[in-house]
Amino acid sequence: MNEGCKKHCRATHSTDVFANGRAHVNGMENFWGVTKNRLMKFKGIKNDKCNLHLKETEWRFNYRQENIYKLLLCKLRKSPL
């Protein structure tokens, strides 16, 4: 998923819609499985950091097919801290 895609899609179970374009129940279950596995490694996180951990996991999930190290280097070169 690229960063330009900001549209939110839903799978609506109440109307027996389990897939809507790119949104599919299996994709959501896959993401939550990856998220739970990643967050368990921390053995608990503080409530005020939860959103940051979720956003990082989302970013890693969306770019899981790419070399994250090279991607981060590119982004840091374009926008240095």
N, C-alpha and C positions, 0 to 999 in steps of 0.2 A: 504494500500500500504506500503510495507516495504522500508527501506532506500536503500536497495541494488538494487532496480528497478530504473534504470536511463534512460530507453528507452523512447523516446518521440513518442507518437502515435497521429494520426490526423484523424479527420472525414472530408472528402473532399466534400463539398456541390456541387461544380461545376460538379462533376462526379456522383452525387446522392449517395455518400457514406456517410451515417449518423452514421455508427458504424464501428469501426475497432479494433477488439480485445477488450481491456478494455476502449478504447476511444469511448464515445458515446455522442451525442448531449445533451441528458437529463442530463448526469453527469456533463457536462460543465455548463449547465444552472443552475443546482443545486448549483455548487460551486460558481458561480457569484452571485446567490441569497443570499447565506450565506455570501459572502464577502461584498456585498453592505449593508446588514443588520448590520453586525458587524462594518463596517467603519462609518456608519451613526451615531453610538453612540458617535464617537469622535467629531462630528460636524466640520469636516475639519481636515486635517493633512498636515504637511509641505511636500513639494515636496521631500526633501532630505530623509525623513523617509518613503515614500510611499513603497519602495521595502521591507523594514523591516516589515511593517504592512502586506503586501501581503504574504511574506514568513511565518509569524506567522500564518496567517489565513489558508494558505495551509497546514501547519503542523497540526494545530488543526483539519482541515477537514479530513486529511488522517488518523488521530488517533481518530476520533470522537466516535468510538465504544469502546475505551479503557478508563481506568481510567487515565486521564492525570497527575494527581497529583502523582500517583505511578510511572508512566513512567518517569516523570521528576526526581523524587528521584533516580530512578535506574541510569539514565544517569548521574546525578550529582555525584553519588557515584563512578561511573566508571571513570569519567573525572571531578574532582573537579576544580572549578574556581581558 
